[in-house]
């Protein structure tokens, strides 16, 4: 198994991807023993799972208001949170969307179906 080789070489990300795919394919084929083994190897990797790329509800609200041109202080007042919380949410939004500025945020939110 390629996933086992990746895990033994301590390449956790690659191992997690390969073993996850293998477990799903084995389960779809009805090969329960192989699927169980892939899940067991996947459990041995441990560590934290990769961060999701979807925005949380709070991140969506902050991003929508920022895309409208509001300042961090105005966003904080509107959502009853601190400006530091706004900054933290925007940092996560930028990372998840792969952008680096508010101008890019406006374009990204306009393209996003969850922007409404």
C-alpha positions as CSV (number, residue, x, y, z in Angstrom):
1,X,0.0,0.0,0.0
2,X,1.3,3.4,-1.0
3,X,-0.4,4.9,2.1
4,X,1.6,2.6,4.4
5,X,4.8,3.6,2.7
6,X,4.0,7.3,3.0
7,X,3.1,6.8,6.7
8,X,6.3,5.0,7.5
9,X,8.3,7.7,5.7
10,X,6.5,10.3,7.9
11,X,4.8,12.0,5.0
12,X,1.5,12.3,6.8
13,X,-0.4,14.5,4.4
14,X,0.3,12.2,1.5
15,X,-0.5,9.1,3.6
16,X,-3.8,10.6,4.8
17,X,-4.9,11.4,1.2
18,X,-3.9,8.0,-0.2
19,X,-5.4,6.0,2.7
20,X,-8.6,8.0,2.7
21,X,-9.0,7.3,-1.0
22,X,-8.2,3.7,-0.6
23,X,-10.6,3.2,2.3
24,X,-13.4,4.8,0.2
25,X,-12.7,2.7,-2.9
26,X,-12.4,-0.5,-0.8
27,X,-15.7,0.2,0.8
28,X,-17.4,0.9,-2.5
29,X,-16.1,-2.4,-3.9
30,X,-17.4,-4.3,-0.8
31,X,-13.9,-5.3,0.3
32,X,-14.6,-4.8,4.0
33,X,-11.3,-6.3,5.3
34,X,-9.2,-4.0,3.1
35,X,-11.3,-1.0,4.0
36,X,-10.9,-1.8,7.7
37,X,-7.2,-2.0,7.3
38,X,-7.0,1.3,5.5
39,X,-9.1,2.9,8.2
40,X,-6.8,1.4,10.9
41,X,-3.7,2.8,9.1
42,X,-5.4,6.1,8.8
43,X,-6.1,6.2,12.5
44,X,-2.4,5.5,13.2
45,X,-1.4,8.7,11.5
46,X,-3.0,10.9,14.1
47,X,-2.4,14.6,14.1
48,X,-4.8,17.2,13.2
49,X,-6.9,17.1,10.1
50,X,-6.4,19.8,7.4
51,X,-8.4,22.9,7.8
52,X,-11.5,23.1,5.8
53,X,-11.8,25.5,2.8
54,X,-15.4,26.4,3.4
55,X,-16.1,29.5,5.4
56,X,-17.9,29.3,8.7
57,X,-21.1,31.4,9.3
58,X,-19.1,34.1,11.2
59,X,-16.4,34.2,8.6
60,X,-19.0,34.7,5.9
61,X,-20.7,37.5,7.7
62,X,-17.3,39.3,8.4
63,X,-16.2,38.7,4.8
64,X,-19.5,40.0,3.4
65,X,-19.3,43.2,5.4
66,X,-15.6,43.7,4.6
67,X,-16.4,43.2,0.9
68,X,-19.0,46.0,1.2
69,X,-16.2,48.3,2.2
70,X,-16.8,48.6,5.9
71,X,-13.9,49.1,8.3
72,X,-12.9,46.5,10.9
73,X,-14.4,48.7,13.6
74,X,-17.7,49.1,11.8
75,X,-17.8,45.3,11.2
76,X,-17.1,44.7,14.9
77,X,-19.9,47.1,16.0
78,X,-22.4,45.5,13.6
79,X,-21.6,42.0,14.7
80,X,-21.1,42.7,18.4
81,X,-17.5,41.4,18.4
82,X,-14.1,42.9,19.0
83,X,-12.0,44.4,16.2
84,X,-9.3,41.7,17.0
85,X,-11.9,39.0,16.3
86,X,-12.7,40.7,13.0
87,X,-9.0,40.7,12.1
88,X,-8.7,37.0,13.1
89,X,-11.7,36.1,11.0
90,X,-10.4,38.0,8.0
91,X,-7.0,36.3,8.2
92,X,-8.8,32.9,8.1
93,X,-11.0,34.1,5.2
94,X,-8.0,35.3,3.2
95,X,-6.1,32.0,3.8
96,X,-9.1,29.8,2.9
97,X,-9.9,31.8,-0.2
98,X,-6.2,32.2,-1.2
99,X,-6.3,36.0,-1.4
100,X,-4.3,38.8,0.2
101,X,-6.4,42.0,0.1
102,X,-9.8,43.4,0.5
103,X,-10.0,44.2,-3.2
104,X,-9.6,40.5,-3.9
105,X,-12.1,39.7,-1.2
106,X,-14.7,41.8,-3.0
107,X,-14.2,39.8,-6.2
108,X,-14.1,36.5,-4.4
109,X,-17.3,37.2,-2.5
110,X,-19.0,38.3,-5.7
111,X,-18.2,34.9,-7.3
112,X,-19.1,32.9,-4.2
113,X,-22.6,31.4,-4.2
114,X,-22.6,31.7,-0.4
115,X,-22.1,35.4,-0.6
116,X,-25.8,36.2,-0.4
